[in-house]
């Protein structure tokens, strides 16, 4: 079977996205996993290479996927030509870069929806820069949902054997509490179950976190567990989904790390993000740099495959040559895994 074609966005041009993209393409093992291409601006890559000489690659600008050569030592880039280098300021938020980053995402969605690529991977965008343009989105997840016309979707974060999906993400904590409803909890449990099966786990074990401390302690600290979460879990069990909960939020993640669950359903953004980043992000205080910025962000429920780095634009590290590419490598690996499994299903 031929290797899947994976389209990778360059991310915000002023961010570490161009640098870590070059680092990933510089590694020949990338081409053993997939047929990769970058969507971005050729001029930005050339500028970064001129400042960081250790990242030299042959740049092959293309206008369509069919022109890609997929050769180690080179980088096929679908060059959108959206950045004016005379106006580009690395490490700063700008409308120009927000527009470029947004259009890179639009393009990979288009390629995937048209069947020209098998999966998409996104580098970080800056939400402030995006919202300086006419495109008002909270993040990648919402952009993908809008342009793929998807209503039922959720974010999954993954680091090694810890995987988390969310009932809600980019809303206030007050709003997040209001969104904990039986229908949504059941929907996310179903999506989690299907996602794990797509990743090759035949009988997934799902843990559902409580919303309140101690999962409300039988109503002492809230009613959401009894009124919304437990009814959703019971209905999922009736559908033969292997699900447990609500498990107190302060113990469910150590259990998941210990192998009790293949995936955890978190009730809101930070409940799921904090434990993932605690184990995936490692700062070296002595060296004053990040030794590890690992983890993958995956949007589930879409008609196409989308994985992403699990970090921001890191403007403060732009053009220093120290940006860590582990998260991008992990995101590509997950995209390949999902695409390969999808191909197998189609061939049955």
C-alpha positions in Angstrom: 0.0 0.0 0.0 1.4 3.4 -0.9 2.2 5.8 1.9 -0.5 8.3 2.8 -0.2 11.9 1.6 -0.1 14.3 4.5 -0.6 18.0 4.1 1.0 20.1 6.9 0.3 23.8 7.4 3.2 26.2 8.1 1.3 27.9 10.9 1.6 31.6 11.7 4.5 32.8 9.6 5.9 34.9 12.5 5.9 31.9 14.8 8.1 28.8 15.3 5.9 27.0 12.8 8.3 27.5 9.8 11.3 26.5 11.9 9.9 23.2 13.3 8.5 22.4 9.8 12.0 22.6 8.4 13.3 20.5 11.3 10.7 17.8 10.7 11.3 17.7 6.9 15.1 17.6 7.6 14.6 14.2 9.2 14.7 11.5 6.5 12.5 9.2 8.6 9.5 11.4 7.8 9.5 10.1 4.3 9.4 6.5 5.6 6.0 7.2 7.3 4.2 9.3 4.6 4.3 11.5 1.6 4.5 14.9 3.2 3.9 18.4 1.8 3.8 21.8 3.4 1.2 24.5 2.7 2.6 27.9 3.4 4.9 30.6 1.9 8.2 29.7 0.1 9.6 33.1 0.8 9.2 32.6 4.6 11.0 29.3 4.5 13.9 30.8 2.6 14.1 33.6 5.1 14.2 31.2 8.0 16.9 29.0 6.3 19.0 32.1 5.7 19.1 32.8 9.5 19.2 29.2 10.6 21.8 27.5 8.3 21.6 24.1 10.0 18.1 23.7 8.5 19.1 23.8 4.8 16.7 22.0 2.4 16.0 22.1 -1.3 12.6 23.9 -1.6 10.3 22.6 -4.3 7.4 25.1 -4.8 4.3 23.5 -6.2 0.8 24.7 -7.2 -0.9 21.3 -7.0 -0.4 18.1 -5.1 0.4 16.1 -8.3 3.6 18.2 -8.7 5.1 17.0 -5.4 8.2 14.8 -5.5 8.3 13.6 -1.9 12.1 13.3 -1.8 14.2 13.3 1.4 16.4 16.4 1.6 13.7 18.5 0.0 10.4 20.1 1.0 7.5 20.3 -1.3 5.6 23.4 -0.5 2.2 24.4 -1.9 3.2 28.1 -2.1 0.3 30.4 -1.5 2.4 33.6 -1.7 0.5 35.5 1.0 3.4 37.0 3.0 5.1 40.3 2.2 8.6 39.8 3.6 9.1 43.5 3.9 6.2 43.6 6.4 6.9 40.4 8.2 8.1 40.8 11.8 9.0 37.5 13.4 7.6 37.0 16.9 4.8 39.6 16.6 1.1 39.4 16.1 -0.1 40.8 12.8 -3.2 40.8 10.6 -1.1 39.7 7.6 0.2 36.6 9.3 -3.3 35.9 10.8 -4.7 36.0 7.3 -1.9 33.8 5.9 -2.2 31.2 8.7 -6.0 31.1 8.2 -5.7 30.5 4.4 -3.2 27.7 4.9 -5.8 25.9 7.1 -8.5 26.6 4.5 -6.3 25.1 1.8 -5.5 21.8 3.6 -9.2 21.4 4.4 -10.0 21.9 0.7 -7.3 19.3 -0.3 -8.6 16.7 2.1 -12.3 17.3 1.3 -11.4 16.9 -2.4 -9.6 13.6 -1.7 -6.2 15.0 -2.9 -4.5 14.3 0.5 -5.2 11.5 3.1 -4.7 13.6 6.2 -4.0 17.1 7.5 -1.7 18.3 10.2 -1.7 21.9 11.6 1.0 24.0 13.1 0.0 26.7 15.6 -2.1 29.7 14.7 -2.5 32.8 16.9 -6.1 33.5 17.8 -5.5 37.2 18.2 -4.0 37.5 14.7 -6.8 35.4 13.2 -9.4 37.7 14.7 -7.7 40.8 13.4 -9.0 39.6 10.0 -12.6 39.2 9.0 -12.4 35.5 10.0 -13.9 35.2 13.5 -13.0 31.7 14.9 -12.0 30.6 18.4 -9.4 28.2 17.0 -8.5 25.4 14.5 -11.3 23.1 15.8 -14.0 25.6 14.9 -12.5 26.4 11.5 -12.5 22.7 10.6 -16.0 22.2 11.8 -17.3 25.2 9.8 -15.7 24.3 6.5 -16.4 20.6 6.7 -20.0 21.4 7.8 -19.7 19.2 10.9 -22.0 19.7 13.9 -20.9 16.8 16.2 -17.2 17.0 16.9 -14.8 17.2 19.8 -11.2 17.8 20.6 -8.9 14.9 21.6 -5.5 15.4 23.2 -3.0 12.6 23.3 0.4 12.0 24.9 1.6 8.4 24.9 -1.1 6.3 26.6 -3.1 9.3 28.0 -5.9 10.5 25.7 -8.6 13.0 26.6 -11.7 14.2 24.8 -13.7 17.3 25.9 -17.4 18.1 26.4 -16.5 21.8 25.7 -13.3 23.8 24.9 -13.1 27.5 24.1 -15.8 28.9 26.3 -15.9 30.5 29.7 -15.9 28.2 32.7 -19.5 29.4 33.5 -20.6 28.5 30.0 -18.7 25.2 30.2 -20.7 24.2 33.3 -24.0 25.0 31.4 -22.9 22.8 28.5 -22.6 19.6 30.6 -25.8 18.0 29.3 -26.8 14.4 28.9 -27.0 14.6 25.1 -23.6 16.2 24.7 -21.9 13.8 27.2 -23.4 10.8 25.4 -22.3 12.2 22.1 -18.7 12.6 23.2 -18.6 9.1 24.7 -19.7 7.7 21.4 -17.1 9.8 19.5 -14.4 8.6 21.9 -15.4 5.0 21.5 -15.3 5.3 17.7 -12.0 7.2 17.7 -10.2 4.5 19.7 -11.5 1.8 17.4 -10.2 3.8 14.4 -6.8 3.8 16.2 -6.9 0.0 16.4 -8.2 -0.5 20.0 -10.9 -3.1 19.5 -12.5 -2.9 22.9 -11.9 0.6 24.3 -12.2 1.4 28.0 -13.6 4.8 28.6 -13.5 6.8 31.8 -15.8 9.8 32.3 -14.7 12.5 34.7 -17.1 14.2 37.0 -17.6 18.0 36.8 -17.6 18.8 40.5 -15.1 17.9 43.3 -15.4 14.3 44.3 -18.0 13.9 41.4 -20.4 15.8 43.7 -20.2 13.4 46.6 -23.8 12.1 46.0 -25.2 15.6 45.5 -23.3 17.5 48.3 -21.4 19.6 45.8 -23.7 19.8 42.8 -26.3 18.0 40.8 -24.8 17.7 37.3 -23.5 14.2 37.9 -26.8 12.8 38.9 -28.9 14.8 36.4 -26.7 14.8 33.3 -23.6 12.7 33.4 -24.8 9.4 35.0 -27.8 9.2 32.7 -25.5 9.6 29.7 -23.2 6.9 31.0 -26.1 4.5 31.5 -27.3 5.0 28.0 -23.9 4.4 26.6 -23.6 1.2 28.5 -27.0 0.1 27.0 -25.3 0.6 23.6 -22.5 -1.9 24.7 -19.9 0.8 25.2 -17.4 0.0 27.9 -17.6 3.2 30.0 -17.1 4.0 33.7 -17.9 7.0 35.8 -18.3 9.7 36.8 -14.8 9.3 38.3 -13.6 12.2 40.5 -11.5 14.6 38.4 -8.5 14.4 40.7 -8.1 10.7 40.4 -9.3 9.8 36.9 -6.0 10.9 35.2 -3.6 8.9 37.4 -5.9 5.9 36.7 -5.7 6.5 32.9 -1.9 6.8 33.1 -2.0 3.5 34.9 -3.9 1.8 32.1 -7.4 1.7 33.6 -8.8 3.7 30.6 -7.8 4.0 27.0 -9.4 7.5 26.9 -10.9 10.0 29.3 -14.0 12.2 28.7 -13.2 15.6 30.4 -16.0 18.1 31.2 -14.2 21.3 30.0 -11.0 22.7 28.4 -8.6 23.0 31.4 -9.8 19.8 33.1 -8.4 17.9 30.1 -5.5 20.2 29.0 -3.7 20.6 32.4 -2.9 16.9 33.0 -1.8 16.4 29.3 0.5 19.4 29.4 1.9 18.5 32.8 3.3 15.3 31.5 4.1 16.4 28.0 5.7 19.8 28.6 9.1 19.7 30.3 11.1 22.9 31.0 14.8 22.7 31.7 15.3 25.4 34.3 19.1 25.1 34.2 19.3 25.4 30.4 16.3 27.8 30.3 14.7 25.9 27.4 12.0 23.3 26.8 13.4 19.8 26.7 10.0 18.5 25.6 6.8 20.1 24.2 5.0 16.9 23.2 1.4 16.0 22.7 -1.1 15.9 19.9 -4.4 17.7 19.3 -6.9 15.8 17.2 -10.3 16.9 16.0 -12.7 13.9 16.1 -16.0 13.6 14.3 -14.8 15.3 11.1 -15.1 13.7 7.6 -11.4 14.3 7.2 -8.3 13.6 9.4 -6.9 16.5 11.4 -4.1 16.4 13.9 -2.1 19.3 15.3 0.7 20.3 17.6 -0.4 20.8 21.2 1.4 24.1 21.7 1.0 27.7 20.7 2.9 30.0 18.4 5.8 30.6 20.9 6.6 34.0 19.4 9.3 34.4 22.1 11.2 31.5 20.6 10.9 32.6 16.9 14.1 32.4 14.9 16.3 31.3 17.8 16.8 27.8 16.4 15.8 26.2 19.7 12.1 25.4 19.0 11.1 21.8 19.8 9.6 19.8 17.0 8.5 16.7 19.0 4.8 17.7 19.0 4.8 18.1 15.3 6.4 14.8 14.8 3.8 13.2 17.1 1.0 14.9 15.3 2.2 13.5 11.9 2.6 10.0 13.4 -1.0 10.1 14.6 -2.2 11.4 11.3 -0.5 8.5 9.5 -1.9 6.0 11.9 -5.5 7.3 11.4 -5.0 7.5 7.6 -3.6 4.0 7.3 -6.3 2.5 9.4 -8.9 4.3 7.3 -7.4 2.9 4.1 -7.5 -0.6 5.5 -11.2 -0.2 6.3 -11.9 1.0 2.8 -10.1 -2.0 1.3 -12.2 -4.6 3.2 
